[in-house]
C-alpha cells in the first residue's frame, strides 16, 4: 500500500514533464520587425516568445501564415499559440492571453524643426496627415471627419512625403518606423522626429488555444519566464540584437492590429 502514494507522485511528475516537453506550434503573420522569417530568429516578438517558452521548458516550431489562417488555425487546433496578438474579447472566448510582453505604441512624426505638437486630436487642426490606406490606427482618430488625412500605400511613402514637405505629419508604430529607418528609409530619420505623446498604446500578448489541456500552465510559465528575462537582462539583449535600444524594450506596432496585416 505504501507504493500507491509514490506511484501517484510519479504519475503527476511524469504528466508535468510530458506537458513541458511538448513541442508547441507557434503561428504568426508577416509583421516586421515583430514577426518575419527573413529576420533574425523570425523577428523581435518571435525571438522573445520562443526564448521565454524555452526557459519555461517548452520546445516549439514556428509557422508564418496570413492572419485569417492564424486565428482559424488556433480555433481548429492546427496551432497552439499565436505569437503576437492584441487583447480582444472575442479572441478570449477561444484562447488564453498572457500578460503583455511588450507595448505597441503608435506615434506621430513631424519634420525636424517643426513646432507641431500633439496632446489631443484638436491639436492636429487642418494639418495634413499621411495615413496608410486601410489601416486602423485608433478608433477616435479613424472616425474623425475633420482631420485632413492623405491616403498612402505604406509608411515609407508617407515618410518620404513628410520629408519632402508634402504633408505635415504621418504616424506609425514606433518600432515599425524604426525598422523602416534601418532598411528602406535609411538616412531619412535624420530629417524626421517622433512627437512625444503617443496616439495609442496596445499591449502585445501571446494567445494560447483554450482547447489545449495545459493552456493556463503554458501562459503562467511564459509570464514567469518573461519577467525573469526582464530582470536578468536577456530581454534588453534580444532588443539590442534586433537593432533597438533597450530603453524601447517596454514599448514599442503598425497602426494596425497584427490581425489586420496579411502576407
N, C-alpha and C positions, 0 to 999 in steps of 0.2 A: 504493500500500500504506500510505502514511502516513495516509491518510484513515480507515483502519479503526479505529485506536485512538480517533480523535476521534469517529467515529460511535458506537462503543461507549459512550464517555463521555456523549455526547449522549443516548443511549437510557436510560442509568442515571439521568441528571438528569431526563429527561422523565418516567420512571416514578415517581421520587420526588416530583416536583412534582404529578403526577396523583394520587398517593395522598393528599398533603396537601390538595389542592384538593377532594377528595371531600366531599360533604355527608353526614355521619353521622346516622343515625336514632337519636335518644336516646329511651328509654322509661322511665317511672316510674309508680308508682301514687300515688293521693292520700295524702299523708302530711305534713300541715302540722306544723312550719314548713319542712320539708325540700323537699317536692315538692307543689305545688298551683298550678294555673293561675290561681287567684284571687289569688295573692300576687305581690309584686314579682318580676319575672323568673322566674316559675314556682317560687319558693321558694328557700331558702338553698342547699340542695345543688345544685339545678339551676343556680343562678347561679354557684356556684363551679366546677362541672364545665364549663359552657358557656364560661366565661371562660378556663379553663385550656386547653380544646381549641382555642379560637380563637387563643390565644397559640402553641399548637403547630402552627398552620397549618390547622386543620380547621374548616370550616363545619358547621353542624348544624341539625337540625329536631327539635322536641320533641313527644312523644306521651304522653298520660296515659290509662292503661287499668287495669282490675283486675289484681291481682298474678298470677293464674293466666295471664292473657294476656301479661303481661310476660315470664315465663320461657318460655312456649311460643313466643312471638313471636321471642325470641332464638334458640331452638333451630332454628326453621324459617327463620331469616334474614329475618323480617319487619322486625326491628330489629337495630341493630348494637351498641348499648351500653345496659346497664341503669345508670341514673344512681346508684342507691343500693342497695347490696347488702352484707349481711354475708357473711364467708367461710364457705363450705360445701364439703365435699369433693365432693359430687355435682355442684354447680354448676361446680366446677373441671374436670369432665370435658367440658364443652361451652363453657366460657368462660375468658378470661384475666383475672385480677384485677389491679387496680392496687395500689399501696401505699395504705394507708388515708389519706383526706384529711381526715377528722375522726373523733372517737371518740364513740360513743353511750354515755352514762353514765346508768344508772338509779339514782335516789337516793330515799331515804325522806324524807317530810316530816312534821313534827310541828307542833303549835300552839306559838306563841311563848310562852316561859315554862315549857314542859315540860322535864323533865330526862331524857327518854328518850334513850338512846344506842343506836348500832348499830355493832358491830365484827364480830359473828358472829351466826348465826341464833339461838343460845342466848340472846342478849341480848334477843330480842323477847318471850320469856316468854309470858304469856297476854294480851298487849295485842292489841286488835282492830285489824285492818289492812284498809282498803278496797282491794279489788283488782278490776280490770275483768274482767268475766266473759269467759272465752275467751282472755285474754292469756297469753302465755308470757313470764315475767319473767327467770327464771334457773332452771336445772334443779333444783338442790338446794332452792331456795325453793318452786318449784312442787310438788315432791314431798313437802314436809314436812307430815305429817299433824297434828303437834302445834300448828301455828300457827293462830290464830283469824282466819280470813280471812272478810271480809264482802263478798260479790259486789255490784258496782255496774255500771251500764250504761256509764259512761265516767268519765274522770278528773275532769271537772267535778263530777259527783255526789259522788265520793269526797272531793274537796277541800272541798266545802260541808259534808259530814257531819263532816269533820275539824274545820273551823272552828266547827261547832255543838257539838262535844264528843261526837258520837255514835260516833266511832271515835277511837283514839289515834294511828294512823298511816295514811298512804297512800303510794304510790310511783308514780313516773313518770320517763320520761327528762327530764333537766334542761331541755333546750331546748324540748321539747314542753310541759312545765309552764309555762315562762316565756312561751311563746307564748299559752297559755290566760290567763295573768295580764295579758297585754297587751290581750286582747279580752274573751272571755266571762266571765272571772273578774277583771276589772279591779277593784282595790281589795282583793281577798281576800288578796293576797300580804303585806299588812301584818299579817295575823294568823297567817301560816304561815312556816315556815323549813325549809330543807333540812338533813338530817343530813350531816356531812362525809364519812363513808365510803360510797362507792357500793356497791350490791348487786352490780352487774356493769358491765363496760365492753366494748364491741364496736367494732372498727374498721369504718368505713364506706368502701366501695370502689366504683369503677366496675367493671363486668364486661363485657368485650368478647367477642363471639362468636368462638369458636376458628376457625370456618369463614371468617372474614374474612381475606383474603390479607395484610393488614397489621396483624393483631391485636396482635402484640408491639410493633410500631413505634408504634402508637397509644398503647399503655399506657406505653411508655418516654417518649414525647413528653409525655403527660399528667403523668406523675410529675415530670418535669423542670420543666414549666411551673408546676405546683402549688408546688413548692419555691421557685421564683423569686417566686411571688406571696406566699409567706410572708415572704420576705426583703425585698421592696420595699414591703410594707405593703398591697398590694392585698387580700390575704386578710382582714386586720383590717377594711379599709374595707367589704368586702362584708358581713361580720358586722354591722358598725355600721349599714349600710343596711337590714338586716333587723331592727334593734332589739335586737341583742345586743352585750354588751360584748366588746371584743377579747380579754379575759382568758379568755373562754369558747370562743375560737376553736379551741383544740386539743382540746376535749372537748365533749361536749355531753350516746336516742330512745325512741320509745314503748317501753313494756315489751314491745313486740313486735318480732320481726324484721320489717323492712319487708315481707318476703314474706308476712306473715300479715294485712296490712291490705288491705282491699278497698274499692273505690269504694262 
